[in-house]
Amino acid sequence: MPYEVLGTGAQLDGLIHDLQNPLRGIQLYLDMARETMETDATSARALLTTVQERIGNIAAMLDAIHAVGQVSIQTAPSEISISTVLERTLQRTVVPSGFIIQLPDSDVRAKADPVGLALAFSEIAQNAIDHHDRAMGNLKISYETGREIRVSFADDGPGMASHVIQELGRPLLGGHKDGRGCGLARASRIIKGMGGEISAANREPRGLTLTVTLPA
């Protein structure tokens, strides 16, 4: 049965919002770099590096939008390697220097659409990176197997507000004050379209764990 990832006006508004924010930031950083180029070349270079990172984020968003179009019609789920999907995830994720992603040593197999799952995993991983509040961070991915497959993404960032966690499974996209929203909503919609679930829980003393549950 087909599942739709894009299509409503609310979802398109969310995508536009996600793209507008980094574009405004790029313009601001370029203006600041021009102002400081002659008086403080070091600061100007740092600003241009930030611009380069923002451009990379936009490129990743556009790749994700393109991938969404590719997975808007779902093929029958097949047995796939989660490790292979995670490799595809890292290929489309912008990982800055100082950020470490730890992958599981072993592999598990699940029934899912590999392209859609790679897109959903990429949204989750990119969210952990983009909304981290420190220059250096860590994202650990792990598995739990049994009657279902659980893939957990545990970061050491600032965590997530409780009201955002409660709204995580809602199909309508929309930004939140802490910057989270559209990407995770897209991931949730894709996972649910495969018969899975996505949940979130804050960690102690800090961090967030997002868990994707899939049929074994």
N, C-alpha and C positions, 0 to 999 in steps of 0.2 A: 504494500500500500504506500503510495507516495506521501512524503512529508514535506512541508513547506518551511523554509527558514526565513525567507524574505517575502514581502508582499504587501503588508499593511502600511498605511501612512505613518503610524507611530514607529514602526521599525525603521522606515527610511529616514524619519526625523532623527532617530537615534544614531544612525550611521553618519548623517550629515553633521550632527553635533560632535561625534567622535573625530571627524576630520577637521572641523573648523577650529577646535581648540589648539591642536598642534600647529596649524597654519598661522593662527594669530601669534602663537609663541615664537615661531620662526621669524615673523616680521619684527617683533619686538627685539629679539636677540640680534638681528641684522642691524637694526637702527642703533642699538647700543654698541655693536662692534665698530660701526662706522664712526661713532662719536669718540671712541677710545683708541682707534687704530694708531693715531700719531702720538698720543701721550702715554699710552700703556699697551704696548704690543702683546704682552703676556696675557692680559685680561681679554684682549680682542681675540687672540687665538683660542682661549678657553671658550669664549662665546661662540666662535665658529665651530668648535668641536660639538658644542651642544646643538647647534643648528643641524650638523651632520647626523647626530643621533635622532633628532626629531624627524628629519627626512626619512631615515631608516624606519622609524615607527609608522610613518604614513605609508611607506612602501609595503610594510607588513600588513597594514589595514587593507590596502587595495588588493593585495594577494588574497587576503581572507575573504573579501567581498567577491572576488573572482571565483574562489573555491566554493563559496556558498552557492553561487549560480550553478556550479558543476554538481553539487550534491543535493540540489533542490528536488530532484527526482531520485528516490532511493532504490537501489537494486536490492535483491534478496540478501539478507545477512549471510555472511559466510564465516567460517572459522579462520581467524587471523592471529598473527603474532603481535602481541602488545609491544614487544621490544622494537619491532619493525615500525610500528605506528609512532612510537616515541622518537625514533630516528627521523622520521618525516617531520615530526613536531619541531624538533630542534632546527631543522633546515629552514623553517618559516618563522622562527622566533628570533627577535633581536635581543641578543644577550650582551650587555655592556661589560667592559673589563671590570673585574672586581666582583662579578656575580658568578656564583658557582651553582651548576645544576648537577645533582647527584642522581644517576640512573640506577635501577636495580641490577644486581649481578646476574639474576636468572631471568627466565622468560615464562610467560603464561599465554594461554590461548583463550580467545573469547569469540562469541558470535556477534559480529557487528559489521558496519560498512567502514572499511579502512580509511577512505578519503574523508568522510564526514567525521570520523573519530579523530583523525589527525588535526582537522580544523578545530574541533572542540578542545582537544588537549592544548593546541597552540593558544587559543583564547585564554585558557586557564593559566598557562605558564607565563604568557605575556602580561596578564593582569598582575601576577605576583611581582614581576619585574618592574612594571611601569608605576605601581603604587607602593613600592618600597620606599621607606623614608631615610635610608642610609646609603652611603656611597658603595658599601660592600654588603652583599647579601647571599643567602643560601636558599635553594629550593631542592628539597629531597622528595624524590618520587619512589613510591613503594607499592607492593602488591599484597593483597590478601586473597586467598583462594578458598573455595568451598562450594556450596550450592550456587553461589554467585562469585563474580570477580570484582574485587574492589581495587581501584587504582587511586592512590592518595597523593596529593600534591601539598607538601607541608613547607611553608616558608617561615622566615623569621622577621617578617615585616611588622607593621603597626596593627595588624588584625583588621576586623571589619565591624562596623556598627551593627548592633543587634537588629535594628529595623531593616537593614539591608539584607542580612541573613534571612530574615523572614520573607522578604520579597524575591529571594533568589530564583525560585521556581516559577515566577509569573511569566507568561509568554510575551507580554508587552515589554518592549525595550524602553529604557529611559535612564538618563544619567542620575547620579546621586551626588550629594554634597561632598562625599569623600572621594569622588572620581570613579567609583565602580558602577557598573550597570550594564551597558550595552554588550560588551564582550562576553560577560558571564551569562547574560540572558540568552545570547545566541548559542553558547555552549550548552546551556540547559535545554534549550529547544531541540538541538540536534540529538543530545543524549536521550531525551524522552522519546524522540521519534524512532529510536532504536530499541525501545522497550526498557531503557535504563533509567537511572536516577542520578541526580547530583545534589550533594549536601555540603554544608560548610559549618565549621566550628572553630572558634578562637582557641589558641593554644596558650599555655602558661609557661613562662611569664609573658611571652609575646609571640605573635605570629598567627597564622591562619592555616587550617587544613581544609582543602577542598577534596571531596571524595566522590569519584565516579563509580557507580555500581552498574555492572553489565551482566547479562545472562552468560552463564558458563558454557 
